[in-house]
């Protein structure tokens, strides 16, 4: 298998280097890979502790499915197993450990297959393994409909989060600047942040005030103030949904976070204090809806703490966050330049197209001067004009003269030169200047062939010119269309 052979080859190289030099030196890519592996271990360990609906913990499995079979995958598996066994009860944690191991085993065993490298395969496998292991536990324990619904939710979350985490966990060599602001990567970072904050939700900094939820409100405030109402509502829905699933109650956090994020997003570009006050008021108004069920006062405390922290966040990271969230608003000059270039290309293409059509119309076919009859007409004008028998040959006996010349045409054209035997005897004997007539016919026949060759070359050259203008017009038109369709300016990457 390719993955196992690569790992074995790297270990052999390190062992040989240690024997030869007595020390092991890691290159910059190897150091970066080690840091990524360590980050994957920590993320998987923390995500494994995020529990939904009291028994579902799909994020560690999703992390293993997104990391793949390499070193990062091994570290993600180790971190997930560590988190499941340390943060969850043994029976619950062991079930999820088995699912994580099976997910990594499938990736490690079949990664050589091209189909397994597609973006949707590992999320499907993570969800299927989660469903399979959970179903076995469900059957053995005799669970009811509620447990089956929880298993379905855990399956969907495991597969969906594996698909969301995959763009975030790309290797450093593939994670270029132009992919940093990709929608899939931004969505994956938001889902991963929500899952991490869900794992921190049980921790309390003060009595009733959750560390994870306070940080979630702080993150939501930053995203809404810099991204606008749409970003605030979307981020509030994701963060609130995670917190509601962790709490296992009514969707209070989803409603409060989404409404407050939308309200704070409307203050985009306004002073930061105004956004914080707007968020606090909207959150308090949302909490008032639950008056009959008992006001959850910790939500108000967490909102107050997060709003104070929001006012203390430095401006520089918030500016970078704004450029990352909305790169299209950071570069109107680039967009206008792109539109201007596209319009100029289209205008130039239209000009060349018009020029080609005009030339095609102006290039009229040459005058019909290549007919074989012109040979005898020109010869008659040169030789017979001063002959005393002109009237007899070309008027009184015109039919006889015409038939004689017509009989000689085929042999003369095939040979490329006229000879005396080509003409009938009665015509040759009657003509007073036959030798001169024959020589003039040969001269005019040669000139006819030259004119034909010249006209053919002229037609070919004119057609080539028109064709080149048409091709140049099509090329410029294709460039303009490609510019408008594919080249999207990304000022965030430039910065």
C-alpha positions as CSV (number, residue, x, y, z in Angstrom):
1,X,0.0,0.0,0.0
2,X,1.3,3.4,-0.9
3,X,0.6,5.1,2.5
4,X,2.3,2.3,4.5
5,X,5.3,2.2,2.0
6,X,5.7,6.0,2.3
7,X,5.8,5.8,6.1
8,X,8.2,2.9,6.0
9,X,10.5,4.7,3.5
10,X,10.6,7.8,5.6
11,X,11.4,5.9,8.8
12,X,14.2,4.0,7.0
13,X,15.7,7.3,5.8
14,X,15.7,8.8,9.3
15,X,17.3,5.6,10.7
16,X,20.0,5.7,8.1
17,X,20.7,9.4,8.7
18,X,21.0,8.7,12.4
19,X,23.5,5.9,11.8
20,X,25.6,8.0,9.4
21,X,25.7,11.4,11.2
22,X,24.7,10.4,14.7
23,X,21.8,12.9,14.7
24,X,18.5,13.5,12.9
25,X,17.8,16.8,11.2
26,X,14.3,17.5,10.1
27,X,13.7,19.8,7.1
28,X,11.3,22.7,7.1
29,X,8.5,20.6,5.4
30,X,9.0,17.9,7.9
31,X,8.8,20.4,10.8
32,X,5.7,21.9,9.3
33,X,4.2,18.4,9.0
34,X,5.1,17.6,12.6
35,X,3.3,20.8,13.7
36,X,0.3,19.9,11.7
37,X,0.2,16.5,13.2
38,X,0.4,17.9,16.7
39,X,-2.4,20.3,15.9
40,X,-4.5,17.4,14.6
41,X,-3.9,15.5,17.8
42,X,-5.0,18.4,20.0
43,X,-8.0,19.2,17.9
44,X,-9.2,15.6,17.8
45,X,-8.7,15.2,21.6
46,X,-10.8,18.4,22.3
47,X,-13.4,17.6,19.7
48,X,-13.9,14.1,21.1
49,X,-15.2,15.7,24.3
50,X,-18.0,17.6,22.5
51,X,-21.2,15.8,23.4
52,X,-24.6,16.3,21.7
53,X,-27.9,15.2,23.3
54,X,-26.0,13.7,26.2
55,X,-24.7,10.6,24.3
56,X,-23.6,11.7,20.8
57,X,-20.0,12.5,20.3
58,X,-19.4,12.4,16.5
59,X,-16.7,15.1,16.1
60,X,-13.7,13.0,16.9
61,X,-14.8,10.4,14.3
62,X,-15.3,13.3,11.8
63,X,-11.8,14.5,12.6
64,X,-10.3,11.1,11.8
65,X,-12.3,10.8,8.6
66,X,-11.2,14.3,7.4
67,X,-7.5,13.8,8.3
68,X,-6.9,10.8,6.0
69,X,-4.4,8.0,6.3
70,X,-1.1,9.9,6.7
71,X,0.7,11.2,9.7
72,X,-2.0,13.7,10.5
73,X,-4.6,10.9,10.3
74,X,-2.6,8.8,12.8
75,X,-2.3,11.7,15.2
76,X,-6.0,12.5,14.8
77,X,-6.8,8.9,15.6
78,X,-4.6,9.0,18.7
79,X,-6.1,12.3,19.8
80,X,-9.7,11.1,19.3
81,X,-9.0,7.9,21.2
82,X,-7.4,9.8,24.0
83,X,-10.3,12.3,24.2
84,X,-13.0,9.6,24.1
85,X,-11.4,7.5,26.8
86,X,-10.6,10.5,29.1
87,X,-13.6,12.7,28.6
88,X,-16.5,10.3,28.2
89,X,-17.7,7.3,30.2
90,X,-15.9,4.1,29.3
91,X,-18.8,2.3,27.7
92,X,-19.7,5.4,25.6
93,X,-16.1,6.3,24.8
94,X,-15.1,2.7,23.8
95,X,-17.9,2.6,21.2
96,X,-16.7,5.8,19.6
97,X,-13.0,4.7,19.8
98,X,-14.0,1.6,17.8
99,X,-15.7,3.8,15.2
100,X,-12.7,6.1,14.9
101,X,-10.3,3.1,14.5
102,X,-12.5,1.5,11.8
103,X,-12.7,4.9,10.0
104,X,-9.0,5.2,9.9
105,X,-8.5,1.5,9.0
106,X,-10.7,2.0,5.9
107,X,-8.8,5.1,4.8
108,X,-5.4,3.4,5.4
109,X,-6.4,0.2,3.6
110,X,-8.1,1.6,0.6
111,X,-6.4,5.0,0.0
112,X,-4.7,3.7,-3.1
113,X,-8.1,3.5,-4.8
114,X,-8.8,6.7,-6.7
115,X,-12.4,6.7,-5.5
116,X,-11.3,7.0,-1.9
117,X,-9.5,10.3,-2.7
118,X,-12.7,12.1,-3.6
119,X,-14.0,14.6,-1.2
120,X,-17.3,12.8,-0.4
121,X,-16.0,9.2,0.2
122,X,-14.4,9.6,3.6
123,X,-17.4,11.6,5.1
124,X,-19.7,8.8,3.8
125,X,-17.5,6.2,5.4
126,X,-17.3,8.1,8.7
127,X,-21.1,8.4,8.8
128,X,-21.5,4.7,7.9
129,X,-19.1,3.5,10.5
130,X,-20.7,5.7,13.1
131,X,-24.1,4.3,12.2
132,X,-22.9,0.7,12.2
133,X,-21.2,0.7,15.6
134,X,-24.0,2.7,17.1
135,X,-26.6,0.3,15.7
136,X,-24.8,-2.7,17.3
137,X,-24.8,-0.9,20.7
138,X,-28.4,0.1,20.2
139,X,-29.5,-3.5,19.4
140,X,-27.6,-5.0,22.4
141,X,-29.0,-2.4,24.8
142,X,-32.5,-2.6,23.5
143,X,-32.9,1.2,22.8
144,X,-36.1,2.7,21.7
145,X,-37.1,5.3,19.1
146,X,-35.4,8.2,21.0
147,X,-32.1,6.4,20.8
148,X,-32.6,5.6,17.1
149,X,-33.2,9.3,16.4
150,X,-30.1,10.2,18.3
151,X,-28.1,7.7,16.3
152,X,-29.4,9.1,13.0
153,X,-28.4,12.6,14.2
154,X,-24.9,11.4,15.2
155,X,-24.5,9.7,11.8
156,X,-25.5,12.9,9.9
157,X,-23.3,15.1,12.0
158,X,-20.3,12.8,11.8
159,X,-20.5,12.7,8.0
160,X,-21.3,16.3,7.5
161,X,-18.5,17.5,9.9
162,X,-16.0,15.2,8.2
163,X,-16.9,16.9,4.9
164,X,-16.6,20.4,6.5
165,X,-13.3,19.6,8.3
166,X,-11.6,18.3,5.1
167,X,-10.8,21.7,3.5
168,X,-9.5,23.0,6.9
169,X,-7.1,20.0,7.2
170,X,-5.5,20.3,3.8
171,X,-1.7,19.9,3.8
172,X,0.3,23.1,4.0
173,X,1.6,22.6,0.4
174,X,-1.9,22.6,-1.0
175,X,-3.3,25.3,1.2
176,X,-2.4,28.4,-0.9
177,X,-3.5,31.9,-0.4
178,X,-6.1,31.8,-3.1
179,X,-7.8,28.9,-1.3
180,X,-7.8,30.6,2.1
181,X,-11.0,32.6,1.5
182,X,-12.8,29.8,-0.3
183,X,-16.4,29.3,0.8
184,X,-15.9,25.7,1.7
185,X,-12.9,26.5,3.9
186,X,-14.6,29.4,5.6
187,X,-17.6,27.2,6.3
188,X,-15.4,24.4,7.6
189,X,-13.6,26.8,10.0
190,X,-16.9,28.0,11.3
191,X,-18.2,24.5,11.9
192,X,-14.9,23.4,13.6
193,X,-14.9,26.5,15.8
194,X,-18.5,25.8,16.8
195,X,-17.6,22.2,17.6
196,X,-14.5,23.3,19.7
197,X,-16.6,25.8,21.6
198,X,-19.2,23.1,22.2
199,X,-16.5,21.0,23.8
200,X,-15.6,24.0,26.1
201,X,-19.3,24.7,26.9
202,X,-19.3,22.5,30.1
203,X,-16.4,24.6,31.6
204,X,-17.6,27.4,33.8
205,X,-15.4,30.5,34.6
206,X,-17.9,31.6,37.2
207,X,-21.0,30.0,38.5
208,X,-23.4,29.5,35.6
209,X,-21.2,31.3,33.1
210,X,-19.9,28.9,30.4
211,X,-16.5,29.5,28.9
212,X,-17.4,27.9,25.6
213,X,-20.7,29.9,25.2
214,X,-18.9,33.2,26.2
215,X,-16.3,32.6,23.5
216,X,-19.0,31.7,21.0
217,X,-20.7,35.0,21.6
218,X,-17.4,36.9,21.3
219,X,-16.7,35.1,18.0
220,X,-20.2,35.8,16.8
221,X,-19.9,39.5,17.6
222,X,-16.6,39.7,15.6
223,X,-18.1,37.9,12.6
224,X,-21.3,39.9,12.5
225,X,-19.6,43.3,12.9
226,X,-17.1,42.6,10.1
227,X,-19.2,40.3,7.9
228,X,-22.6,41.9,7.9
229,X,-26.1,40.7,8.7
230,X,-26.0,37.6,6.5
231,X,-22.8,36.3,8.0
232,X,-24.0,37.1,11.5
233,X,-27.3,35.2,11.1
234,X,-25.5,32.2,9.5
235,X,-22.8,32.1,12.2
236,X,-25.4,32.6,14.9
237,X,-27.5,29.7,13.6
238,X,-24.5,27.3,13.5
239,X,-23.1,28.3,16.9
240,X,-26.5,28.4,18.5
241,X,-27.5,25.0,17.0
242,X,-24.3,23.4,18.5
243,X,-25.0,24.9,21.9
244,X,-28.6,23.8,21.9
245,X,-27.6,20.2,20.9
246,X,-25.1,20.2,23.7
247,X,-27.6,21.5,26.2
248,X,-30.3,19.1,25.0
249,X,-33.1,21.6,25.5
250,X,-35.3,23.8,23.3
251,X,-33.5,25.7,20.5
252,X,-33.1,28.9,22.6
253,X,-29.5,29.5,21.7
254,X,-30.2,29.2,18.0
255,X,-32.9,31.8,18.1
256,X,-31.0,34.2,20.4
257,X,-27.7,33.9,18.6
258,X,-29.2,34.2,15.1
259,X,-31.3,37.2,15.9
260,X,-28.5,38.9,17.8
261,X,-26.0,38.2,15.1
262,X,-28.3,39.6,12.5
263,X,-28.9,42.8,14.5
264,X,-25.2,43.2,15.2
265,X,-24.4,42.6,11.5
266,X,-26.6,45.6,10.6
267,X,-24.1,47.8,12.4
268,X,-21.3,46.8,10.0
269,X,-19.1,49.8,9.4
270,X,-20.5,51.6,12.5
271,X,-18.7,52.1,15.8
272,X,-17.8,48.9,17.7
273,X,-19.7,50.0,20.8
274,X,-22.9,50.4,18.8
275,X,-22.6,46.8,17.5
276,X,-22.0,45.5,21.1
277,X,-25.0,47.4,22.5
278,X,-27.2,46.3,19.6
279,X,-26.2,42.7,20.2
280,X,-26.9,42.9,24.0
281,X,-30.3,44.5,23.4
282,X,-31.3,41.9,20.7
283,X,-30.1,39.1,23.0
284,X,-32.1,40.4,25.9
285,X,-35.2,40.8,23.7
286,X,-34.8,37.2,22.5
287,X,-34.4,35.9,26.1
288,X,-37.7,37.7,27.1
289,X,-39.5,35.3,24.8
290,X,-38.8,32.5,27.3
291,X,-40.3,34.4,30.2
292,X,-42.9,31.7,31.0
293,X,-40.3,28.9,30.9
294,X,-38.0,30.8,33.3
295,X,-35.5,33.4,32.1
296,X,-32.1,31.8,31.5
297,X,-30.0,34.5,33.2
298,X,-26.6,32.9,32.4
299,X,-27.2,33.8,28.7
300,X,-27.4,37.5,29.7
301,X,-24.2,37.2,31.8
302,X,-22.3,35.4,29.0
303,X,-23.5,38.1,26.6
304,X,-22.3,40.9,28.8
305,X,-18.9,39.3,29.4
306,X,-18.4,38.6,25.6
307,X,-19.4,42.2,24.7
308,X,-16.8,43.6,27.1
309,X,-14.2,41.3,25.6
310,X,-15.3,42.4,22.2
311,X,-14.6,46.0,23.0
312,X,-11.1,45.0,24.1
313,X,-10.1,43.1,21.0
314,X,-7.4,44.9,19.0
315,X,-8.3,46.5,15.6
316,X,-5.7,44.7,13.5
317,X,-7.0,41.2,13.8
318,X,-10.5,42.5,13.2
319,X,-9.4,44.2,10.0
320,X,-7.9,41.0,8.8
321,X,-11.1,39.2,9.7
322,X,-13.1,41.7,7.6
323,X,-10.9,41.2,4.6
324,X,-11.1,37.4,5.0
325,X,-14.9,37.4,5.3
326,X,-15.7,39.8,2.5
327,X,-12.8,40.0,0.0
328,X,-15.1,41.3,-2.7
329,X,-15.6,44.6,-0.9
330,X,-11.9,45.2,-0.5
331,X,-11.0,45.6,-4.2
332,X,-13.5,47.5,-6.3
333,X,-10.6,48.9,-8.4
334,X,-9.6,45.4,-9.4
335,X,-13.2,44.5,-10.4
336,X,-13.5,47.7,-12.4
337,X,-10.1,47.0,-14.1
338,X,-11.2,43.5,-15.0
339,X,-14.5,44.8,-16.5
340,X,-12.6,47.5,-18.5
341,X,-10.2,44.9,-19.9
342,X,-13.0,42.6,-20.8
343,X,-14.9,45.4,-22.6
344,X,-11.8,46.5,-24.5
345,X,-11.2,42.9,-25.6
346,X,-14.7,42.6,-26.8
347,X,-14.5,45.9,-28.7
348,X,-11.3,44.9,-30.4
349,X,-12.8,41.5,-31.3
350,X,-15.8,43.2,-32.9
351,X,-13.5,45.6,-34.8
352,X,-11.5,42.7,-36.3
353,X,-14.7,40.9,-37.1
354,X,-16.0,44.0,-38.9
355,X,-12.8,44.5,-40.8
356,X,-12.8,40.8,-41.9
357,X,-16.3,41.1,-43.2
358,X,-15.5,44.4,-45.1
359,X,-12.4,42.9,-46.7
360,X,-14.4,39.8,-47.8
361,X,-17.0,42.1,-49.4
362,X,-14.3,44.3,-51.0
363,X,-12.3,41.4,-52.5
364,X,-14.5,40.9,-55.5
365,X,-13.5,38.0,-57.9
366,X,-11.2,39.2,-60.7
367,X,-12.5,39.9,-64.2
368,X,-13.2,36.8,-66.2
369,X,-9.9,37.0,-68.2
370,X,-8.9,33.4,-67.8
371,X,-11.4,31.9,-70.3
372,X,-9.7,29.9,-73.2
373,X,-11.7,32.0,-75.8
374,X,-9.8,35.1,-74.8
375,X,-6.7,33.4,-76.3
376,X,-8.2,33.5,-79.8
377,X,-9.8,36.9,-79.3
378,X,-6.5,38.5,-78.3
379,X,-4.7,36.7,-81.2
380,X,-7.3,38.0,-83.7
381,X,-6.9,41.5,-82.4
382,X,-3.1,41.3,-82.9
383,X,-2.8,39.3,-86.1
384,X,-6.1,39.4,-88.0
385,X,-6.7,43.1,-87.6
386,X,-4.5,44.0,-90.6
387,X,-5.3,40.9,-92.7
388,X,-7.1,41.3,-96.0
389,X,-9.2,38.2,-95.3
390,X,-10.5,39.5,-92.0
391,X,-14.0,40.0,-93.2
392,X,-14.2,36.6,-94.8
393,X,-12.8,34.7,-91.8
394,X,-14.7,36.5,-89.0
395,X,-17.9,37.5,-90.8
396,X,-18.7,35.5,-93.9
397,X,-17.3,32.1,-92.7
398,X,-17.5,32.8,-89.0
399,X,-19.0,29.3,-88.2
400,X,-16.2,27.6,-90.1
401,X,-13.5,29.6,-88.3
402,X,-15.2,29.1,-84.9
403,X,-15.4,25.3,-85.4
404,X,-11.7,25.1,-86.5
405,X,-10.6,27.0,-83.4
406,X,-12.9,24.9,-81.2
407,X,-11.4,21.7,-82.6
408,X,-7.9,22.8,-81.8
409,X,-8.7,23.9,-78.2
410,X,-8.7,20.6,-76.4
411,X,-5.3,19.3,-77.7
412,X,-3.8,22.8,-77.3
413,X,-4.8,23.0,-73.6
414,X,-3.8,19.5,-72.8
415,X,-0.3,19.9,-74.4
416,X,0.1,23.5,-73.1
417,X,1.2,24.6,-76.5
418,X,-0.5,24.9,-79.9
419,X,0.9,23.1,-82.9
420,X,-0.1,23.4,-86.6
421,X,-1.6,19.9,-86.7
422,X,-4.1,20.9,-84.1
423,X,-6.0,23.1,-86.6
424,X,-7.9,21.7,-89.6
425,X,-6.2,21.9,-93.0
426,X,-8.8,24.1,-94.6
427,X,-8.2,26.7,-91.9
428,X,-4.4,26.5,-92.0
429,X,-4.3,26.7,-95.8
430,X,-6.7,29.6,-96.0
431,X,-4.9,31.8,-93.3
432,X,-2.3,34.1,-94.9
433,X,-0.4,34.6,-91.6
434,X,-0.7,31.2,-90.1
435,X,2.8,31.0,-88.6
436,X,2.3,34.4,-87.0
437,X,-1.1,33.3,-85.8
438,X,0.3,30.1,-84.3
439,X,3.1,32.0,-82.5
440,X,0.6,34.6,-81.1
441,X,-1.7,31.8,-79.9
442,X,1.1,30.2,-78.0
443,X,2.0,33.6,-76.4
444,X,-1.6,34.3,-75.4
445,X,-2.0,30.7,-74.1
446,X,1.1,31.1,-71.9
447,X,-0.2,34.4,-70.6
448,X,-3.6,32.7,-69.9
449,X,-1.9,30.1,-67.7
450,X,0.0,32.8,-65.9
451,X,-3.2,34.8,-65.2
452,X,-4.9,31.7,-63.9
453,X,-2.0,31.0,-61.5
454,X,-1.9,34.6,-60.4
455,X,-5.7,34.8,-59.8
456,X,-5.6,31.5,-57.8
457,X,-2.8,32.9,-55.6
458,X,-4.7,36.2,-55.1
459,X,-7.9,34.4,-54.1
460,X,-5.9,32.2,-51.7
461,X,-4.1,35.2,-50.1
462,X,-7.4,37.1,-49.7
463,X,-9.1,34.2,-48.2
464,X,-6.2,33.7,-45.8
465,X,-6.3,37.4,-44.7
466,X,-10.1,37.2,-44.0
467,X,-9.6,33.9,-42.2
468,X,-6.8,35.3,-40.0
469,X,-8.9,38.3,-39.0
470,X,-11.8,36.0,-38.2
471,X,-9.6,33.8,-36.1
472,X,-8.1,36.8,-34.3
473,X,-11.6,38.0,-33.5
474,X,-12.6,34.6,-32.2
475,X,-9.5,34.5,-30.0
476,X,-10.1,37.9,-28.5
477,X,-13.7,37.0,-27.9
478,X,-12.8,33.8,-26.2
479,X,-10.3,35.7,-24.0
480,X,-12.9,38.2,-23.0
481,X,-15.4,35.5,-22.2
482,X,-12.8,33.6,-20.1
483,X,-11.8,36.8,-18.3
484,X,-15.4,37.4,-17.3
485,X,-16.1,33.8,-16.3
486,X,-13.0,32.5,-14.5
487,X,-10.7,35.3,-13.4
488,X,-12.1,36.5,-10.1
489,X,-10.0,39.1,-8.4
490,X,-9.1,38.2,-4.8
491,X,-7.7,41.3,-3.0
492,X,-7.4,39.2,0.2
493,X,-4.8,37.0,-1.5
494,X,-2.9,40.1,-2.7
495,X,-2.8,41.5,0.8
